[in-house]
Amino acid sequence: MLVLLALTCTPASARQGKFYTVEAFLDTYLATEPGPPDTLWLTSGLRQQAEDVLGHRFAPLRVRYWRQGDKSAWILDEVGKEMPITMGVVVNDGRIENLVVLEYRESRGGEITYPFFTGQFKQRGLAEDSDRLELDGNIDGITGATLSVRAARKIATLALLFHRHLFEHQAFQRQHFLQQHSLQKTSKTASVDNTDISEKTDNETVGDGPGEADSPPLGKNLPAPGKRAPQ
């Protein structure tokens, strides 16, 4: 009886544990069997943006992600007060579709693991009218969980940043490929046209031009010296 009472009186702020495996998260929120993740390599510019979001150094050289069409899924860590919080974020067409806590290790602030908090992130995107990288909507805080709430905001913003970079980079690569393909096609067509012109020039006989076929051979039908040509 005492054990049951102790369990029922455990505060939500002390809610620690592992709530999703990577496989369960992807199966639930990306609706796909987890295959090997893809890799996003961080350029110096992207790394600087990530550090601006986090407010501290971002050590990884690359970030893994999973993709399905216009969706991408990210598993990211950020320290709350003392311990890292692991979250999974699914972004669809530049907006958060789902954000969940995979593992919570802090002794306080466990309220952020509940849907009443994580549900606030749905359909949030990056603010377009701000000089800073931040969410385009407000996320309500939780008393006693300020640092954990802040960590969740940072992870959400970071996932949106990585998603935007990923799709903008792939769009640039696709456009570059199409431009190169178009240039190669134009160059090939011009080369074929030049070959046809060259072949036509080689097949023409000198002297077959207009008026030249009716010209008399040199020295023929010319008047004798001292005589006038017949009228």
MILUM-252182 format. One record per residue (C-alpha): residue number from 1; residue in one letter; y, x, z. Coordinates in pm, 1 decimal. Layout:
N
<gulum n="NUM" res="a" c2="Y" c1="X" c3="Z"/>
...
# end
This chain:
231
<gulum n="1" res="m" c2="0.0" c1="0.0" c3="0.0"/>
<gulum n="2" res="l" c2="236.4" c1="284.8" c3="85.4"/>
<gulum n="3" res="v" c2="150.6" c1="460.9" c3="-241.1"/>
<gulum n="4" res="l" c2="225.7" c1="145.8" c3="-441.3"/>
<gulum n="5" res="l" c2="556.1" c1="102.4" c3="-260.5"/>
<gulum n="6" res="a" c2="650.2" c1="463.1" c3="-330.4"/>
<gulum n="7" res="l" c2="575.4" c1="420.3" c3="-700.3"/>
<gulum n="8" res="t" c2="775.8" c1="100.9" c3="-731.8"/>
<gulum n="9" res="c" c2="1069.9" c1="259.0" c3="-553.5"/>
<gulum n="10" res="t" c2="1079.7" c1="568.1" c3="-776.4"/>
<gulum n="11" res="p" c2="1429.3" c1="574.7" c3="-927.0"/>
<gulum n="12" res="a" c2="1470.0" c1="557.1" c3="-1303.7"/>
<gulum n="13" res="s" c2="1681.6" c1="871.0" c3="-1288.0"/>
<gulum n="14" res="a" c2="1368.4" c1="1065.8" c3="-1192.5"/>
<gulum n="15" res="r" c2="1174.8" c1="947.9" c3="-1499.4"/>
<gulum n="16" res="q" c2="1022.5" c1="1265.8" c3="-1630.7"/>
<gulum n="17" res="g" c2="738.2" c1="1317.7" c3="-1872.3"/>
<gulum n="18" res="k" c2="619.4" c1="1338.9" c3="-2228.3"/>
<gulum n="19" res="f" c2="660.1" c1="1003.2" c3="-2401.6"/>
<gulum n="20" res="y" c2="569.3" c1="1087.5" c3="-2762.8"/>
<gulum n="21" res="t" c2="373.8" c1="1357.0" c3="-2935.4"/>
<gulum n="22" res="v" c2="511.2" c1="1478.0" c3="-3268.9"/>
<gulum n="23" res="e" c2="233.4" c1="1290.9" c3="-3447.0"/>
<gulum n="24" res="a" c2="298.2" c1="965.3" c3="-3261.2"/>
<gulum n="25" res="f" c2="673.3" c1="988.4" c3="-3321.7"/>
<gulum n="26" res="l" c2="632.9" c1="1037.7" c3="-3696.5"/>
<gulum n="27" res="d" c2="366.4" c1="769.5" c3="-3725.3"/>
<gulum n="28" res="t" c2="581.0" c1="518.1" c3="-3534.7"/>
<gulum n="29" res="y" c2="926.9" c1="583.6" c3="-3672.8"/>
<gulum n="30" res="l" c2="875.9" c1="748.7" c3="-4010.9"/>
<gulum n="31" res="a" c2="570.6" c1="539.4" c3="-4099.5"/>
<gulum n="32" res="t" c2="385.5" c1="835.7" c3="-4243.1"/>
<gulum n="33" res="e" c2="102.5" c1="1062.6" c3="-4145.8"/>
<gulum n="34" res="p" c2="254.6" c1="1390.5" c3="-4032.8"/>
<gulum n="35" res="g" c2="194.7" c1="1658.9" c3="-4287.8"/>
<gulum n="36" res="p" c2="331.1" c1="2010.7" c3="-4270.4"/>
<gulum n="37" res="p" c2="705.8" c1="2007.1" c3="-4208.5"/>
<gulum n="38" res="d" c2="962.5" c1="2133.6" c3="-4455.0"/>
<gulum n="39" res="t" c2="1209.0" c1="2402.4" c3="-4356.0"/>
<gulum n="40" res="l" c2="1587.8" c1="2398.9" c3="-4360.1"/>
<gulum n="41" res="w" c2="1721.6" c1="2755.4" c3="-4355.3"/>
<gulum n="42" res="l" c2="2056.6" c1="2785.6" c3="-4186.4"/>
<gulum n="43" res="t" c2="2337.9" c1="2945.7" c3="-4380.7"/>
<gulum n="44" res="s" c2="2615.1" c1="3114.5" c3="-4185.4"/>
<gulum n="45" res="g" c2="2842.8" c1="2817.5" c3="-4251.5"/>
<gulum n="46" res="l" c2="2585.0" c1="2561.5" c3="-4138.3"/>
<gulum n="47" res="r" c2="2508.0" c1="2766.9" c3="-3827.1"/>
<gulum n="48" res="q" c2="2876.3" c1="2773.7" c3="-3736.6"/>
<gulum n="49" res="q" c2="2895.7" c1="2395.5" c3="-3773.7"/>
<gulum n="50" res="a" c2="2588.5" c1="2354.7" c3="-3551.1"/>
<gulum n="51" res="e" c2="2747.0" c1="2576.1" c3="-3286.6"/>
<gulum n="52" res="d" c2="3068.2" c1="2373.7" c3="-3306.9"/>
<gulum n="53" res="v" c2="2865.7" c1="2059.4" c3="-3233.4"/>
<gulum n="54" res="l" c2="2670.6" c1="2213.9" c3="-2946.3"/>
<gulum n="55" res="g" c2="2951.5" c1="2418.3" c3="-2796.5"/>
<gulum n="56" res="h" c2="2729.5" c1="2723.2" c3="-2766.0"/>
<gulum n="57" res="r" c2="2526.1" c1="2965.8" c3="-2976.4"/>
<gulum n="58" res="f" c2="2248.5" c1="2818.6" c3="-3191.1"/>
<gulum n="59" res="a" c2="1970.2" c1="3075.9" c3="-3210.7"/>
<gulum n="60" res="p" c2="1712.5" c1="2943.6" c3="-3463.5"/>
<gulum n="61" res="l" c2="1721.4" c1="3079.8" c3="-3818.0"/>
<gulum n="62" res="r" c2="1557.6" c1="2764.6" c3="-3954.4"/>
<gulum n="63" res="v" c2="1490.6" c1="2405.7" c3="-3853.9"/>
<gulum n="64" res="r" c2="1183.0" c1="2206.7" c3="-3943.4"/>
<gulum n="65" res="y" c2="1199.0" c1="1848.5" c3="-4063.6"/>
<gulum n="66" res="w" c2="992.7" c1="1578.9" c3="-4229.0"/>
<gulum n="67" res="r" c2="1107.6" c1="1370.4" c3="-4521.7"/>
<gulum n="68" res="q" c2="1018.1" c1="1038.7" c3="-4679.2"/>
<gulum n="69" res="g" c2="1245.1" c1="931.9" c3="-4966.3"/>
<gulum n="70" res="d" c2="1600.9" c1="911.7" c3="-4834.1"/>
<gulum n="71" res="k" c2="1480.2" c1="944.2" c3="-4474.6"/>
<gulum n="72" res="s" c2="1451.5" c1="1262.5" c3="-4276.1"/>
<gulum n="73" res="a" c2="1304.9" c1="1315.6" c3="-3928.8"/>
<gulum n="74" res="w" c2="1419.9" c1="1589.6" c3="-3691.1"/>
<gulum n="75" res="i" c2="1285.7" c1="1710.2" c3="-3356.4"/>
<gulum n="76" res="l" c2="1556.6" c1="1892.5" c3="-3165.0"/>
<gulum n="77" res="d" c2="1614.4" c1="2026.8" c3="-2814.5"/>
<gulum n="78" res="e" c2="1929.9" c1="2048.2" c3="-2607.3"/>
<gulum n="79" res="v" c2="1974.1" c1="2137.0" c3="-2241.7"/>
<gulum n="80" res="g" c2="2098.2" c1="1861.5" c3="-2013.5"/>
<gulum n="81" res="k" c2="2185.2" c1="2009.1" c3="-1677.3"/>
<gulum n="82" res="e" c2="1915.9" c1="2271.2" c3="-1641.3"/>
<gulum n="83" res="m" c2="1619.3" c1="2183.4" c3="-1863.4"/>
<gulum n="84" res="p" c2="1580.2" c1="2115.8" c3="-2236.4"/>
<gulum n="85" res="i" c2="1550.8" c1="1756.5" c3="-2352.2"/>
<gulum n="86" res="t" c2="1338.5" c1="1702.5" c3="-2665.1"/>
<gulum n="87" res="m" c2="1441.1" c1="1418.2" c3="-2894.0"/>
<gulum n="88" res="g" c2="1324.7" c1="1281.8" c3="-3224.8"/>
<gulum n="89" res="v" c2="1581.7" c1="1145.3" c3="-3468.8"/>
<gulum n="90" res="v" c2="1520.6" c1="958.0" c3="-3795.0"/>
<gulum n="91" res="v" c2="1816.4" c1="951.4" c3="-4035.4"/>
<gulum n="92" res="n" c2="1824.5" c1="714.2" c3="-4331.0"/>
<gulum n="93" res="d" c2="2095.7" c1="745.7" c3="-4595.6"/>
<gulum n="94" res="g" c2="2333.4" c1="923.7" c3="-4360.4"/>
<gulum n="95" res="r" c2="2285.8" c1="695.1" c3="-4060.6"/>
<gulum n="96" res="i" c2="2058.9" c1="709.7" c3="-3759.2"/>
<gulum n="97" res="e" c2="1769.2" c1="471.2" c3="-3788.4"/>
<gulum n="98" res="n" c2="1600.0" c1="566.1" c3="-3462.0"/>
<gulum n="99" res="l" c2="1652.4" c1="809.5" c3="-3176.0"/>
<gulum n="100" res="v" c2="1393.1" c1="848.9" c3="-2902.1"/>
<gulum n="101" res="v" c2="1320.0" c1="1092.9" c3="-2621.6"/>
<gulum n="102" res="l" c2="994.8" c1="1277.6" c3="-2679.8"/>
<gulum n="103" res="e" c2="998.3" c1="1473.5" c3="-2355.6"/>
<gulum n="104" res="y" c2="1230.9" c1="1463.3" c3="-2055.5"/>
<gulum n="105" res="r" c2="1221.8" c1="1747.9" c3="-1803.4"/>
<gulum n="106" res="e" c2="1531.8" c1="1700.2" c3="-1587.1"/>
<gulum n="107" res="s" c2="1502.2" c1="1574.6" c3="-1229.2"/>
<gulum n="108" res="r" c2="1790.5" c1="1331.5" c3="-1284.6"/>
<gulum n="109" res="g" c2="1934.5" c1="1132.1" c3="-1575.0"/>
<gulum n="110" res="g" c2="1604.7" c1="980.6" c3="-1685.1"/>
<gulum n="111" res="e" c2="1780.4" c1="655.9" c3="-1776.8"/>
<gulum n="112" res="i" c2="1850.0" c1="801.1" c3="-2121.1"/>
<gulum n="113" res="t" c2="1481.3" c1="759.1" c3="-2206.4"/>
<gulum n="114" res="y" c2="1510.4" c1="380.1" c3="-2206.9"/>
<gulum n="115" res="p" c2="1580.7" c1="168.0" c3="-2516.8"/>
<gulum n="116" res="f" c2="1898.5" c1="20.3" c3="-2365.5"/>
<gulum n="117" res="f" c2="2051.5" c1="367.8" c3="-2403.4"/>
<gulum n="118" res="t" c2="1880.9" c1="509.7" c3="-2715.3"/>
<gulum n="119" res="g" c2="1940.9" c1="182.9" c3="-2903.9"/>
<gulum n="120" res="q" c2="2314.3" c1="258.6" c3="-2904.6"/>
<gulum n="121" res="f" c2="2258.6" c1="533.0" c3="-3162.9"/>
<gulum n="122" res="k" c2="2120.5" c1="303.4" c3="-3431.7"/>
<gulum n="123" res="q" c2="2336.3" c1="296.6" c3="-3746.9"/>
<gulum n="124" res="r" c2="2565.3" c1="567.4" c3="-3615.1"/>
<gulum n="125" res="g" c2="2684.3" c1="822.2" c3="-3870.0"/>
<gulum n="126" res="l" c2="2928.5" c1="1110.5" c3="-3882.3"/>
<gulum n="127" res="a" c2="3294.6" c1="1019.1" c3="-3843.6"/>
<gulum n="128" res="e" c2="3470.9" c1="1058.8" c3="-4178.2"/>
<gulum n="129" res="d" c2="3828.6" c1="1037.8" c3="-4052.0"/>
<gulum n="130" res="s" c2="3799.6" c1="1314.1" c3="-3795.0"/>
<gulum n="131" res="d" c2="3850.8" c1="1687.5" c3="-3814.7"/>
<gulum n="132" res="r" c2="3561.6" c1="1730.4" c3="-3573.1"/>
<gulum n="133" res="l" c2="3191.5" c1="1675.2" c3="-3624.3"/>
<gulum n="134" res="e" c2="3124.0" c1="1370.3" c3="-3409.5"/>
<gulum n="135" res="l" c2="2965.8" c1="1026.4" c3="-3415.4"/>
<gulum n="136" res="d" c2="3156.8" c1="739.9" c3="-3572.0"/>
<gulum n="137" res="g" c2="3106.6" c1="510.7" c3="-3273.6"/>
<gulum n="138" res="n" c2="3113.6" c1="512.2" c3="-2896.2"/>
<gulum n="139" res="i" c2="2804.9" c1="578.3" c3="-2682.3"/>
<gulum n="140" res="d" c2="2827.0" c1="437.5" c3="-2331.9"/>
<gulum n="141" res="g" c2="2765.8" c1="685.8" c3="-2052.1"/>
<gulum n="142" res="i" c2="2539.3" c1="652.3" c3="-1750.6"/>
<gulum n="143" res="t" c2="2648.9" c1="729.0" c3="-1397.2"/>
<gulum n="144" res="g" c2="2460.3" c1="1031.5" c3="-1270.5"/>
<gulum n="145" res="a" c2="2337.1" c1="1126.0" c3="-1618.9"/>
<gulum n="146" res="t" c2="2656.2" c1="1260.4" c3="-1774.8"/>
<gulum n="147" res="l" c2="2505.2" c1="1587.5" c3="-1899.7"/>
<gulum n="148" res="s" c2="2192.7" c1="1419.7" c3="-2036.1"/>
<gulum n="149" res="v" c2="2405.4" c1="1164.3" c3="-2224.4"/>
<gulum n="150" res="r" c2="2613.7" c1="1447.9" c3="-2364.1"/>
<gulum n="151" res="a" c2="2297.5" c1="1628.0" c3="-2477.5"/>
<gulum n="152" res="a" c2="2180.5" c1="1312.7" c3="-2657.1"/>
<gulum n="153" res="r" c2="2512.7" c1="1281.5" c3="-2839.3"/>
<gulum n="154" res="k" c2="2490.4" c1="1643.7" c3="-2950.6"/>
<gulum n="155" res="i" c2="2135.2" c1="1605.3" c3="-3079.6"/>
<gulum n="156" res="a" c2="2228.3" c1="1290.1" c3="-3272.5"/>
<gulum n="157" res="t" c2="2528.4" c1="1462.7" c3="-3431.9"/>
<gulum n="158" res="l" c2="2322.5" c1="1770.8" c3="-3515.8"/>
<gulum n="159" res="a" c2="2052.4" c1="1564.7" c3="-3688.8"/>
<gulum n="160" res="l" c2="2318.1" c1="1386.8" c3="-3897.8"/>
<gulum n="161" res="l" c2="2475.3" c1="1722.3" c3="-3989.4"/>
<gulum n="162" res="f" c2="2142.1" c1="1869.7" c3="-4100.5"/>
<gulum n="163" res="h" c2="2054.3" c1="1555.8" c3="-4297.0"/>
<gulum n="164" res="r" c2="2387.8" c1="1561.0" c3="-4479.8"/>
<gulum n="165" res="h" c2="2354.3" c1="1929.9" c3="-4564.7"/>
<gulum n="166" res="l" c2="1997.1" c1="1881.8" c3="-4685.2"/>
<gulum n="167" res="f" c2="2074.9" c1="1597.9" c3="-4924.8"/>
<gulum n="168" res="e" c2="2406.0" c1="1740.1" c3="-5047.6"/>
<gulum n="169" res="h" c2="2237.0" c1="2072.7" c3="-5121.4"/>
<gulum n="170" res="q" c2="1953.2" c1="1906.1" c3="-5309.4"/>
<gulum n="171" res="a" c2="2201.5" c1="1693.9" c3="-5507.0"/>
<gulum n="172" res="f" c2="2390.2" c1="2010.9" c3="-5600.8"/>
<gulum n="173" res="q" c2="2067.3" c1="2180.1" c3="-5710.9"/>
<gulum n="174" res="r" c2="1972.7" c1="1875.7" c3="-5920.8"/>
<gulum n="175" res="q" c2="2315.0" c1="1868.3" c3="-6088.9"/>
<gulum n="176" res="h" c2="2300.5" c1="2242.2" c3="-6154.0"/>
<gulum n="177" res="f" c2="1955.2" c1="2206.3" c3="-6311.2"/>
<gulum n="178" res="l" c2="2071.5" c1="1923.9" c3="-6537.5"/>
<gulum n="179" res="q" c2="2376.1" c1="2125.6" c3="-6647.3"/>
<gulum n="180" res="q" c2="2161.5" c1="2428.2" c3="-6727.6"/>
<gulum n="181" res="h" c2="1913.4" c1="2210.8" c3="-6915.5"/>
<gulum n="182" res="s" c2="2196.8" c1="2053.6" c3="-7116.5"/>
<gulum n="183" res="l" c2="2342.5" c1="2395.1" c3="-7201.7"/>
<gulum n="184" res="q" c2="2002.7" c1="2524.5" c3="-7312.9"/>
<gulum n="185" res="k" c2="1947.8" c1="2217.3" c3="-7530.7"/>
<gulum n="186" res="t" c2="2293.9" c1="2255.4" c3="-7690.5"/>
<gulum n="187" res="s" c2="2235.1" c1="2625.4" c3="-7751.1"/>
<gulum n="188" res="k" c2="1896.6" c1="2556.6" c3="-7910.5"/>
<gulum n="189" res="t" c2="2046.0" c1="2290.2" c3="-8141.9"/>
<gulum n="190" res="a" c2="2324.7" c1="2525.8" c3="-8250.8"/>
<gulum n="191" res="s" c2="2069.4" c1="2797.5" c3="-8320.3"/>
<gulum n="192" res="v" c2="1864.4" c1="2564.0" c3="-8543.1"/>
<gulum n="193" res="d" c2="2178.3" c1="2459.1" c3="-8733.9"/>
<gulum n="194" res="n" c2="2276.9" c1="2822.3" c3="-8795.0"/>
<gulum n="195" res="t" c2="1927.0" c1="2900.3" c3="-8922.2"/>
<gulum n="196" res="d" c2="1947.7" c1="2611.2" c3="-9173.3"/>
<gulum n="197" res="i" c2="2285.7" c1="2733.2" c3="-9301.4"/>
<gulum n="198" res="s" c2="2150.5" c1="3087.0" c3="-9341.5"/>
<gulum n="199" res="e" c2="1846.2" c1="2964.8" c3="-9535.3"/>
<gulum n="200" res="k" c2="2064.0" c1="2758.3" c3="-9770.5"/>
<gulum n="201" res="t" c2="2289.3" c1="3059.1" c3="-9838.4"/>
<gulum n="202" res="d" c2="1990.7" c1="3283.2" c3="-9918.6"/>
<gulum n="203" res="n" c2="1850.2" c1="3030.5" c3="-10166.0"/>
<gulum n="204" res="e" c2="2173.6" c1="2997.2" c3="-10370.1"/>
<gulum n="205" res="t" c2="2199.2" c1="3200.2" c3="-10701.8"/>
<gulum n="206" res="v" c2="2514.9" c1="3397.8" c3="-10766.0"/>
<gulum n="207" res="g" c2="2707.1" c1="3253.8" c3="-11065.6"/>
<gulum n="208" res="d" c2="2584.0" c1="2895.1" c3="-11019.6"/>
<gulum n="209" res="g" c2="2913.5" c1="2782.6" c3="-10877.4"/>
<gulum n="210" res="p" c2="3132.8" c1="2521.8" c3="-11053.0"/>
<gulum n="211" res="g" c2="3273.0" c1="2643.3" c3="-11393.0"/>
<gulum n="212" res="e" c2="3081.4" c1="2967.9" c3="-11387.5"/>
<gulum n="213" res="a" c2="2781.4" c1="2844.1" c3="-11592.4"/>
<gulum n="214" res="d" c2="3004.5" c1="2765.7" c3="-11895.3"/>
<gulum n="215" res="s" c2="3179.8" c1="3102.1" c3="-11900.6"/>
<gulum n="216" res="p" c2="3081.7" c1="3317.2" c3="-12199.8"/>
<gulum n="217" res="p" c2="2902.0" c1="3642.1" c3="-12139.7"/>
<gulum n="218" res="l" c2="3123.9" c1="3942.9" c3="-12117.0"/>
<gulum n="219" res="g" c2="3216.0" c1="4074.9" c3="-12470.3"/>
<gulum n="220" res="k" c2="3077.1" c1="3776.2" c3="-12666.6"/>
<gulum n="221" res="n" c2="3300.6" c1="3577.3" c3="-12915.2"/>
<gulum n="222" res="l" c2="3592.9" c1="3806.4" c3="-12850.3"/>
<gulum n="223" res="p" c2="3831.3" c1="3863.8" c3="-13154.9"/>
<gulum n="224" res="a" c2="3820.8" c1="4197.4" c3="-13334.3"/>
<gulum n="225" res="p" c2="4096.8" c1="4437.8" c3="-13256.7"/>
<gulum n="226" res="g" c2="4417.7" c1="4350.4" c3="-13443.5"/>
<gulum n="227" res="k" c2="4304.8" c1="3994.2" c3="-13531.3"/>
<gulum n="228" res="r" c2="4414.8" c1="3674.5" c3="-13371.4"/>
<gulum n="229" res="a" c2="4164.6" c1="3450.6" c3="-13218.9"/>
<gulum n="230" res="p" c2="4091.1" c1="3137.6" c3="-13421.6"/>
<gulum n="231" res="q" c2="4289.5" c1="2830.5" c3="-13320.4"/>
# end
